[in-house]
């Protein structure tokens, strides 16, 4: 069985950003924005499958919020709100052209 050529890359870094939109969430008051600036520390890997001048890729990245930009939403007696999560995982894929 022939091997498929591939390249695996590791990456890490910081991602700054700004949150736009309303301060209070529109969907059932689940969260409030405390500050608009956010920054995450990121680490992940990417698998590239080169096919001629095209590369298919799959990327898996773990993001951890360094800033505390979110607050719990407005409390209601019919539910208990968990504090906002400090981390999330991103999974993406795509197509890249080399020239």
Backbone atoms as SQL, in Angstrom:
CREATE TABLE atoms (id INTEGER PRIMARY KEY, chain TEXT, resi INTEGER, resn TEXT, atom TEXT, x REAL, y REAL, z REAL);
INSERT INTO atoms VALUES
  (1, 'A', 1, 'UNK', 'N', 0.851, -1.180, 0.000),
  (2, 'A', 1, 'UNK', 'CA', 0.000, 0.000, 0.000),
  (3, 'A', 1, 'UNK', 'C', 0.896, 1.242, 0.000),
  (4, 'A', 2, 'UNK', 'N', 0.727, 2.158, -0.946),
  (5, 'A', 2, 'UNK', 'CA', 1.590, 3.343, -1.010),
  (6, 'A', 2, 'UNK', 'C', 1.273, 4.314, 0.118),
  (7, 'A', 3, 'UNK', 'N', 2.337, 4.970, 0.611),
  (8, 'A', 3, 'UNK', 'CA', 2.157, 5.959, 1.665),
  (9, 'A', 3, 'UNK', 'C', 1.694, 7.281, 1.080),
  (10, 'A', 4, 'UNK', 'N', 0.840, 7.966, 1.826),
  (11, 'A', 4, 'UNK', 'CA', 0.395, 9.294, 1.427),
  (12, 'A', 4, 'UNK', 'C', 1.372, 10.296, 2.034),
  (13, 'A', 5, 'UNK', 'N', 2.020, 11.130, 1.213),
  (14, 'A', 5, 'UNK', 'CA', 2.945, 12.108, 1.786),
  (15, 'A', 5, 'UNK', 'C', 2.183, 13.110, 2.642),
  (16, 'A', 6, 'UNK', 'N', 2.743, 13.461, 3.789),
  (17, 'A', 6, 'UNK', 'CA', 2.073, 14.403, 4.680),
  (18, 'A', 6, 'UNK', 'C', 3.110, 15.186, 5.472),
  (19, 'A', 7, 'UNK', 'N', 2.687, 16.299, 5.978),
  (20, 'A', 7, 'UNK', 'CA', 3.521, 17.154, 6.810),
  (21, 'A', 7, 'UNK', 'C', 2.704, 17.496, 8.048),
  (22, 'A', 8, 'UNK', 'N', 3.311, 17.328, 9.226),
  (23, 'A', 8, 'UNK', 'CA', 2.628, 17.679, 10.468),
  (24, 'A', 8, 'UNK', 'C', 3.369, 18.841, 11.114),
  (25, 'A', 9, 'UNK', 'N', 2.647, 19.902, 11.434),
  (26, 'A', 9, 'UNK', 'CA', 3.233, 21.090, 12.031),
  (27, 'A', 9, 'UNK', 'C', 2.627, 21.326, 13.410),
  (28, 'A', 10, 'UNK', 'N', 3.442, 21.793, 14.342),
  (29, 'A', 10, 'UNK', 'CA', 2.959, 22.228, 15.653),
  (30, 'A', 10, 'UNK', 'C', 3.028, 23.746, 15.692),
  (31, 'A', 11, 'UNK', 'N', 2.074, 24.357, 16.370),
  (32, 'A', 11, 'UNK', 'CA', 2.097, 25.816, 16.478),
  (33, 'A', 11, 'UNK', 'C', 1.619, 26.253, 17.851),
  (34, 'A', 12, 'UNK', 'N', 2.094, 27.422, 18.274),
  (35, 'A', 12, 'UNK', 'CA', 1.702, 28.010, 19.558),
  (36, 'A', 12, 'UNK', 'C', 1.854, 29.517, 19.452),
  (37, 'A', 13, 'UNK', 'N', 1.082, 30.240, 20.258),
  (38, 'A', 13, 'UNK', 'CA', 1.194, 31.693, 20.237),
  (39, 'A', 13, 'UNK', 'C', 0.066, 32.354, 20.991),
  (40, 'A', 14, 'UNK', 'N', -0.009, 33.659, 20.860),
  (41, 'A', 14, 'UNK', 'CA', -1.047, 34.465, 21.481),
  (42, 'A', 14, 'UNK', 'C', -1.946, 35.041, 20.401),
  (43, 'A', 15, 'UNK', 'N', -3.243, 35.150, 20.695),
  (44, 'A', 15, 'UNK', 'CA', -4.187, 35.741, 19.752),
  (45, 'A', 15, 'UNK', 'C', -4.962, 36.846, 20.456),
  (46, 'A', 16, 'UNK', 'N', -4.669, 38.119, 20.137),
  (47, 'A', 16, 'UNK', 'CA', -5.454, 39.219, 20.693),
  (48, 'A', 16, 'UNK', 'C', -6.707, 39.440, 19.850),
  (49, 'A', 17, 'UNK', 'N', -7.724, 40.061, 20.445),
  (50, 'A', 17, 'UNK', 'CA', -8.936, 40.332, 19.691),
  (51, 'A', 17, 'UNK', 'C', -9.823, 41.343, 20.387),
  (52, 'A', 18, 'UNK', 'N', -10.865, 41.783, 19.679),
  (53, 'A', 18, 'UNK', 'CA', -11.865, 42.693, 20.217),
  (54, 'A', 18, 'UNK', 'C', -13.233, 42.080, 20.016),
  (55, 'A', 19, 'UNK', 'N', -14.103, 42.229, 21.017),
  (56, 'A', 19, 'UNK', 'CA', -15.472, 41.733, 20.932),
  (57, 'A', 19, 'UNK', 'C', -16.391, 42.875, 20.518),
  (58, 'A', 20, 'UNK', 'N', -17.167, 42.664, 19.485),
  (59, 'A', 20, 'UNK', 'CA', -18.133, 43.651, 19.028),
  (60, 'A', 20, 'UNK', 'C', -19.525, 43.151, 19.356),
  (61, 'A', 21, 'UNK', 'N', -20.502, 44.016, 19.284),
  (62, 'A', 21, 'UNK', 'CA', -21.871, 43.629, 19.539),
  (63, 'A', 21, 'UNK', 'C', -22.344, 44.094, 20.899),
  (64, 'A', 22, 'UNK', 'N', -23.523, 43.624, 21.301),
  (65, 'A', 22, 'UNK', 'CA', -24.104, 44.094, 22.569),
  (66, 'A', 22, 'UNK', 'C', -23.334, 43.578, 23.785),
  (67, 'A', 23, 'UNK', 'N', -23.380, 44.349, 24.869),
  (68, 'A', 23, 'UNK', 'CA', -22.736, 43.958, 26.131),
  (69, 'A', 23, 'UNK', 'C', -23.481, 42.784, 26.767),
  (70, 'A', 24, 'UNK', 'N', -24.798, 42.754, 26.630),
  (71, 'A', 24, 'UNK', 'CA', -25.623, 41.677, 27.189),
  (72, 'A', 24, 'UNK', 'C', -26.017, 40.723, 26.066),
  (73, 'A', 25, 'UNK', 'N', -25.954, 39.413, 26.344),
  (74, 'A', 25, 'UNK', 'CA', -26.296, 38.429, 25.313),
  (75, 'A', 25, 'UNK', 'C', -27.768, 38.518, 24.961),
  (76, 'A', 26, 'UNK', 'N', -28.065, 38.256, 23.722),
  (77, 'A', 26, 'UNK', 'CA', -29.446, 38.297, 23.249),
  (78, 'A', 26, 'UNK', 'C', -30.180, 36.986, 23.490),
  (79, 'A', 27, 'UNK', 'N', -29.436, 35.903, 23.709),
  (80, 'A', 27, 'UNK', 'CA', -30.053, 34.587, 23.867),
  (81, 'A', 27, 'UNK', 'C', -30.144, 34.216, 25.344),
  (82, 'A', 28, 'UNK', 'N', -31.242, 34.589, 25.966),
  (83, 'A', 28, 'UNK', 'CA', -31.590, 34.191, 27.331),
  (84, 'A', 28, 'UNK', 'C', -30.641, 34.740, 28.393),
  (85, 'A', 29, 'UNK', 'N', -29.955, 35.835, 28.134),
  (86, 'A', 29, 'UNK', 'CA', -29.087, 36.469, 29.130),
  (87, 'A', 29, 'UNK', 'C', -28.077, 35.499, 29.734),
  (88, 'A', 30, 'UNK', 'N', -27.405, 34.708, 28.908),
  (89, 'A', 30, 'UNK', 'CA', -26.462, 33.713, 29.413),
  (90, 'A', 30, 'UNK', 'C', -25.121, 34.300, 29.813),
  (91, 'A', 31, 'UNK', 'N', -24.730, 35.411, 29.223),
  (92, 'A', 31, 'UNK', 'CA', -23.431, 35.998, 29.556),
  (93, 'A', 31, 'UNK', 'C', -23.473, 37.504, 29.333),
  (94, 'A', 32, 'UNK', 'N', -22.549, 38.203, 29.955),
  (95, 'A', 32, 'UNK', 'CA', -22.335, 39.633, 29.730),
  (96, 'A', 32, 'UNK', 'C', -20.863, 39.821, 29.386),
  (97, 'A', 33, 'UNK', 'N', -20.577, 40.822, 28.594),
  (98, 'A', 33, 'UNK', 'CA', -19.192, 41.135, 28.266),
  (99, 'A', 33, 'UNK', 'C', -18.670, 42.117, 29.311),
  (100, 'A', 34, 'UNK', 'N', -17.617, 41.722, 30.004),
  (101, 'A', 34, 'UNK', 'CA', -16.992, 42.572, 31.023),
  (102, 'A', 34, 'UNK', 'C', -16.067, 43.595, 30.374),
  (103, 'A', 35, 'UNK', 'N', -15.274, 43.151, 29.424),
  (104, 'A', 35, 'UNK', 'CA', -14.380, 44.040, 28.680),
  (105, 'A', 35, 'UNK', 'C', -14.306, 43.545, 27.250),
  (106, 'A', 36, 'UNK', 'N', -14.073, 44.442, 26.320),
  (107, 'A', 36, 'UNK', 'CA', -14.097, 44.087, 24.904),
  (108, 'A', 36, 'UNK', 'C', -12.788, 43.490, 24.403),
  (109, 'A', 37, 'UNK', 'N', -11.672, 43.739, 25.078),
  (110, 'A', 37, 'UNK', 'CA', -10.395, 43.170, 24.657),
  (111, 'A', 37, 'UNK', 'C', -10.287, 41.732, 25.158),
  (112, 'A', 38, 'UNK', 'N', -9.881, 40.802, 24.299),
  (113, 'A', 38, 'UNK', 'CA', -9.639, 39.411, 24.685),
  (114, 'A', 38, 'UNK', 'C', -8.257, 38.992, 24.190),
  (115, 'A', 39, 'UNK', 'N', -7.670, 38.026, 24.876),
  (116, 'A', 39, 'UNK', 'CA', -6.405, 37.463, 24.439),
  (117, 'A', 39, 'UNK', 'C', -6.387, 35.988, 24.847),
  (118, 'A', 40, 'UNK', 'N', -6.018, 35.125, 23.922),
  (119, 'A', 40, 'UNK', 'CA', -5.923, 33.698, 24.212),
  (120, 'A', 40, 'UNK', 'C', -4.506, 33.207, 23.976),
  (121, 'A', 41, 'UNK', 'N', -4.115, 32.224, 24.766),
  (122, 'A', 41, 'UNK', 'CA', -2.877, 31.477, 24.518),
  (123, 'A', 41, 'UNK', 'C', -3.301, 30.223, 23.757),
  (124, 'A', 42, 'UNK', 'N', -2.615, 29.925, 22.676),
  (125, 'A', 42, 'UNK', 'CA', -3.035, 28.864, 21.765),
  (126, 'A', 42, 'UNK', 'C', -1.912, 27.856, 21.545),
  (127, 'A', 43, 'UNK', 'N', -2.288, 26.591, 21.405),
  (128, 'A', 43, 'UNK', 'CA', -1.345, 25.530, 21.044),
  (129, 'A', 43, 'UNK', 'C', -2.097, 24.496, 20.227),
  (130, 'A', 44, 'UNK', 'N', -1.451, 24.005, 19.177),
  (131, 'A', 44, 'UNK', 'CA', -2.147, 23.035, 18.346),
  (132, 'A', 44, 'UNK', 'C', -1.252, 22.404, 17.309),
  (133, 'A', 45, 'UNK', 'N', -1.899, 21.679, 16.413),
  (134, 'A', 45, 'UNK', 'CA', -1.192, 20.994, 15.349),
  (135, 'A', 45, 'UNK', 'C', -1.986, 21.028, 14.063),
  (136, 'A', 46, 'UNK', 'N', -1.263, 20.898, 12.950),
  (137, 'A', 46, 'UNK', 'CA', -1.904, 20.908, 11.632),
  (138, 'A', 46, 'UNK', 'C', -1.313, 19.791, 10.788),
  (139, 'A', 47, 'UNK', 'N', -2.182, 19.008, 10.187),
  (140, 'A', 47, 'UNK', 'CA', -1.785, 17.954, 9.267),
  (141, 'A', 47, 'UNK', 'C', -2.026, 18.457, 7.849),
  (142, 'A', 48, 'UNK', 'N', -0.970, 18.511, 7.036),
  (143, 'A', 48, 'UNK', 'CA', -1.047, 18.944, 5.642),
  (144, 'A', 48, 'UNK', 'C', -0.875, 17.743, 4.728),
  (145, 'A', 49, 'UNK', 'N', -1.720, 17.647, 3.745),
  (146, 'A', 49, 'UNK', 'CA', -1.607, 16.597, 2.732),
  (147, 'A', 49, 'UNK', 'C', -1.379, 17.268, 1.381),
  (148, 'A', 50, 'UNK', 'N', -0.117, 17.353, 0.931),
  (149, 'A', 50, 'UNK', 'CA', 0.156, 18.014, -0.349),
  (150, 'A', 50, 'UNK', 'C', -0.238, 17.130, -1.534),
  (151, 'A', 51, 'UNK', 'N', -0.946, 17.737, -2.478),
  (152, 'A', 51, 'UNK', 'CA', -1.335, 17.070, -3.719),
  (153, 'A', 51, 'UNK', 'C', -1.021, 18.052, -4.839),
  (154, 'A', 52, 'UNK', 'N', 0.183, 17.947, -5.385),
  (155, 'A', 52, 'UNK', 'CA', 0.614, 18.907, -6.401),
  (156, 'A', 52, 'UNK', 'C', 0.767, 20.288, -5.782),
  (157, 'A', 53, 'UNK', 'N', 0.088, 21.278, -6.370),
  (158, 'A', 53, 'UNK', 'CA', 0.149, 22.650, -5.854),
  (159, 'A', 53, 'UNK', 'C', -0.960, 22.918, -4.825),
  (160, 'A', 54, 'UNK', 'N', -1.704, 21.923, -4.470),
  (161, 'A', 54, 'UNK', 'CA', -2.805, 22.059, -3.511),
  (162, 'A', 54, 'UNK', 'C', -2.433, 21.328, -2.228),
  (163, 'A', 55, 'UNK', 'N', -2.817, 21.913, -1.101),
  (164, 'A', 55, 'UNK', 'CA', -2.636, 21.232, 0.186),
  (165, 'A', 55, 'UNK', 'C', -3.973, 21.174, 0.908),
  (166, 'A', 56, 'UNK', 'N', -4.380, 19.991, 1.270),
  (167, 'A', 56, 'UNK', 'CA', -5.525, 19.824, 2.154),
  (168, 'A', 56, 'UNK', 'C', -4.989, 19.846, 3.567),
  (169, 'A', 57, 'UNK', 'N', -5.710, 20.485, 4.491),
  (170, 'A', 57, 'UNK', 'CA', -5.212, 20.509, 5.864),
  (171, 'A', 57, 'UNK', 'C', -6.340, 20.353, 6.867),
  (172, 'A', 58, 'UNK', 'N', -5.958, 19.810, 8.013),
  (173, 'A', 58, 'UNK', 'CA', -6.836, 19.690, 9.183),
  (174, 'A', 58, 'UNK', 'C', -6.067, 20.289, 10.349),
  (175, 'A', 59, 'UNK', 'N', -6.712, 21.209, 11.075),
  (176, 'A', 59, 'UNK', 'CA', -6.056, 21.927, 12.162),
  (177, 'A', 59, 'UNK', 'C', -6.834, 21.708, 13.455),
  (178, 'A', 60, 'UNK', 'N', -6.121, 21.397, 14.534),
  (179, 'A', 60, 'UNK', 'CA', -6.702, 21.200, 15.852),
  (180, 'A', 60, 'UNK', 'C', -5.960, 22.128, 16.810),
  (181, 'A', 61, 'UNK', 'N', -6.678, 23.056, 17.469),
  (182, 'A', 61, 'UNK', 'CA', -6.027, 24.039, 18.338),
  (183, 'A', 61, 'UNK', 'C', -6.788, 24.181, 19.650),
  (184, 'A', 62, 'UNK', 'N', -6.032, 24.221, 20.759),
  (185, 'A', 62, 'UNK', 'CA', -6.578, 24.480, 22.094),
  (186, 'A', 62, 'UNK', 'C', -6.338, 25.954, 22.412),
  (187, 'A', 63, 'UNK', 'N', -7.383, 26.664, 22.850),
  (188, 'A', 63, 'UNK', 'CA', -7.301, 28.086, 23.176),
  (189, 'A', 63, 'UNK', 'C', -7.656, 28.277, 24.650),
  (190, 'A', 64, 'UNK', 'N', -6.852, 29.062, 25.373),
  (191, 'A', 64, 'UNK', 'CA', -7.121, 29.375, 26.779),
  (192, 'A', 64, 'UNK', 'C', -7.196, 30.891, 26.933),
  (193, 'A', 65, 'UNK', 'N', -8.320, 31.392, 27.470),
  (194, 'A', 65, 'UNK', 'CA', -8.489, 32.832, 27.668),
  (195, 'A', 65, 'UNK', 'C', -7.554, 33.333, 28.759),
  (196, 'A', 66, 'UNK', 'N', -6.684, 34.277, 28.426),
  (197, 'A', 66, 'UNK', 'CA', -5.825, 34.924, 29.412),
  (198, 'A', 66, 'UNK', 'C', -6.557, 36.084, 30.092),
  (199, 'A', 67, 'UNK', 'N', -7.531, 36.652, 29.405),
  (200, 'A', 67, 'UNK', 'CA', -8.317, 37.755, 29.956),
  (201, 'A', 67, 'UNK', 'C', -9.642, 37.224, 30.487),
  (202, 'A', 68, 'UNK', 'N', -10.190, 37.907, 31.457),
  (203, 'A', 68, 'UNK', 'CA', -11.526, 37.579, 31.966),
  (204, 'A', 68, 'UNK', 'C', -12.518, 38.562, 31.352),
  (205, 'A', 69, 'UNK', 'N', -12.974, 38.239, 30.171),
  (206, 'A', 69, 'UNK', 'CA', -13.795, 39.167, 29.398),
  (207, 'A', 69, 'UNK', 'C', -15.294, 38.924, 29.540),
  (208, 'A', 70, 'UNK', 'N', -15.703, 37.828, 30.157),
  (209, 'A', 70, 'UNK', 'CA', -17.123, 37.491, 30.245),
  (210, 'A', 70, 'UNK', 'C', -17.562, 37.352, 31.697),
  (211, 'A', 71, 'UNK', 'N', -18.788, 37.757, 31.964),
  (212, 'A', 71, 'UNK', 'CA', -19.432, 37.570, 33.263),
  (213, 'A', 71, 'UNK', 'C', -20.638, 36.671, 33.062),
  (214, 'A', 72, 'UNK', 'N', -21.107, 36.115, 34.171),
  (215, 'A', 72, 'UNK', 'CA', -22.355, 35.349, 34.111),
  (216, 'A', 72, 'UNK', 'C', -23.481, 36.307, 33.768),
  (217, 'A', 73, 'UNK', 'N', -24.501, 35.784, 33.130),
  (218, 'A', 73, 'UNK', 'CA', -25.632, 36.615, 32.736),
  (219, 'A', 73, 'UNK', 'C', -26.501, 36.979, 33.927),
  (220, 'A', 74, 'UNK', 'N', -27.651, 37.524, 33.637),
  (221, 'A', 74, 'UNK', 'CA', -28.584, 37.933, 34.677),
  (222, 'A', 74, 'UNK', 'C', -29.159, 36.688, 35.341),
  (223, 'A', 75, 'UNK', 'N', -29.011, 36.559, 36.679),
  (224, 'A', 75, 'UNK', 'CA', -29.523, 35.354, 37.353),
  (225, 'A', 75, 'UNK', 'C', -31.046, 35.301, 37.321),
  (226, 'A', 76, 'UNK', 'N', -31.562, 34.098, 37.176),
  (227, 'A', 76, 'UNK', 'CA', -33.010, 33.866, 37.221),
  (228, 'A', 76, 'UNK', 'C', -33.259, 32.715, 38.180),
  (229, 'A', 77, 'UNK', 'N', -34.398, 32.710, 38.849),
  (230, 'A', 77, 'UNK', 'CA', -34.661, 31.646, 39.840),
  (231, 'A', 77, 'UNK', 'C', -34.825, 30.259, 39.225),
  (232, 'A', 78, 'UNK', 'N', -35.134, 30.163, 37.937),
  (233, 'A', 78, 'UNK', 'CA', -35.388, 28.859, 37.332),
  (234, 'A', 78, 'UNK', 'C', -34.127, 28.194, 36.763),
  (235, 'A', 79, 'UNK', 'N', -32.948, 28.784, 36.925),
  (236, 'A', 79, 'UNK', 'CA', -31.735, 28.147, 36.418),
  (237, 'A', 79, 'UNK', 'C', -30.514, 28.595, 37.225),
  (238, 'A', 80, 'UNK', 'N', -29.523, 27.728, 37.212),
  (239, 'A', 80, 'UNK', 'CA', -28.244, 28.034, 37.852),
  (240, 'A', 80, 'UNK', 'C', -27.229, 28.234, 36.737),
  (241, 'A', 81, 'UNK', 'N', -26.543, 29.376, 36.748),
  (242, 'A', 81, 'UNK', 'CA', -25.568, 29.672, 35.699),
  (243, 'A', 81, 'UNK', 'C', -24.183, 29.215, 36.112),
  (244, 'A', 82, 'UNK', 'N', -23.521, 28.508, 35.231),
  (245, 'A', 82, 'UNK', 'CA', -22.124, 28.154, 35.452),
  (246, 'A', 82, 'UNK', 'C', -21.269, 29.354, 35.088),
  (247, 'A', 83, 'UNK', 'N', -20.095, 29.493, 35.702),
  (248, 'A', 83, 'UNK', 'CA', -19.211, 30.575, 35.268),
  (249, 'A', 83, 'UNK', 'C', -18.774, 30.353, 33.820),
  (250, 'A', 84, 'UNK', 'N', -18.450, 31.423, 33.108),
  (251, 'A', 84, 'UNK', 'CA', -18.017, 31.274, 31.706),
  (252, 'A', 84, 'UNK', 'C', -16.780, 30.384, 31.601),
  (253, 'A', 85, 'UNK', 'N', -16.716, 29.612, 30.539),
  (254, 'A', 85, 'UNK', 'CA', -15.570, 28.725, 30.320),
  (255, 'A', 85, 'UNK', 'C', -14.328, 29.537, 29.991),
  (256, 'A', 86, 'UNK', 'N', -13.165, 29.061, 30.453),
  (257, 'A', 86, 'UNK', 'CA', -11.911, 29.760, 30.200),
  (258, 'A', 86, 'UNK', 'C', -11.174, 29.195, 28.992),
  (259, 'A', 87, 'UNK', 'N', -11.641, 28.097, 28.412),
  (260, 'A', 87, 'UNK', 'CA', -10.919, 27.508, 27.292),
  (261, 'A', 87, 'UNK', 'C', -11.898, 26.901, 26.292),
  (262, 'A', 88, 'UNK', 'N', -11.385, 26.683, 25.071),
  (263, 'A', 88, 'UNK', 'CA', -12.174, 26.019, 24.040),
  (264, 'A', 88, 'UNK', 'C', -11.231, 25.387, 23.025),
  (265, 'A', 89, 'UNK', 'N', -11.759, 24.475, 22.239),
  (266, 'A', 89, 'UNK', 'CA', -10.987, 23.756, 21.229),
  (267, 'A', 89, 'UNK', 'C', -11.547, 24.107, 19.859),
  (268, 'A', 90, 'UNK', 'N', -10.645, 24.368, 18.914),
  (269, 'A', 90, 'UNK', 'CA', -11.049, 24.650, 17.554),
  (270, 'A', 90, 'UNK', 'C', -10.597, 23.529, 16.626),
  (271, 'A', 91, 'UNK', 'N', -11.472, 23.112, 15.736),
  (272, 'A', 91, 'UNK', 'CA', -11.152, 22.100, 14.727),
  (273, 'A', 91, 'UNK', 'C', -11.558, 22.686, 13.380),
  (274, 'A', 92, 'UNK', 'N', -10.598, 22.762, 12.474),
  (275, 'A', 92, 'UNK', 'CA', -10.913, 23.334, 11.164),
  (276, 'A', 92, 'UNK', 'C', -10.178, 22.570, 10.075),
  (277, 'A', 93, 'UNK', 'N', -10.623, 22.758, 8.884),
  (278, 'A', 93, 'UNK', 'CA', -9.990, 22.134, 7.732),
  (279, 'A', 93, 'UNK', 'C', -10.089, 23.054, 6.549),
  (280, 'A', 94, 'UNK', 'N', -9.307, 22.778, 5.545),
  (281, 'A', 94, 'UNK', 'CA', -9.371, 23.651, 4.392),
  (282, 'A', 94, 'UNK', 'C', -8.485, 23.223, 3.260),
  (283, 'A', 95, 'UNK', 'N', -8.320, 24.131, 2.342),
  (284, 'A', 95, 'UNK', 'CA', -7.587, 23.917, 1.121),
  (285, 'A', 95, 'UNK', 'C', -6.663, 25.105, 0.923),
  (286, 'A', 96, 'UNK', 'N', -5.387, 24.852, 0.674),
  (287, 'A', 96, 'UNK', 'CA', -4.418, 25.920, 0.449),
  (288, 'A', 96, 'UNK', 'C', -3.753, 25.707, -0.916),
  (289, 'A', 97, 'UNK', 'N', -3.533, 26.801, -1.619),
  (290, 'A', 97, 'UNK', 'CA', -2.844, 26.754, -2.902),
  (291, 'A', 97, 'UNK', 'C', -1.439, 27.296, -2.739),
  (292, 'A', 98, 'UNK', 'N', -0.455, 26.620, -3.304),
  (293, 'A', 98, 'UNK', 'CA', 0.921, 27.104, -3.243),
  (294, 'A', 98, 'UNK', 'C', 1.320, 27.642, -4.608),
  (295, 'A', 99, 'UNK', 'N', 2.057, 28.741, -4.586),
  (296, 'A', 99, 'UNK', 'CA', 2.527, 29.334, -5.853),
  (297, 'A', 99, 'UNK', 'C', 3.821, 30.063, -5.631);
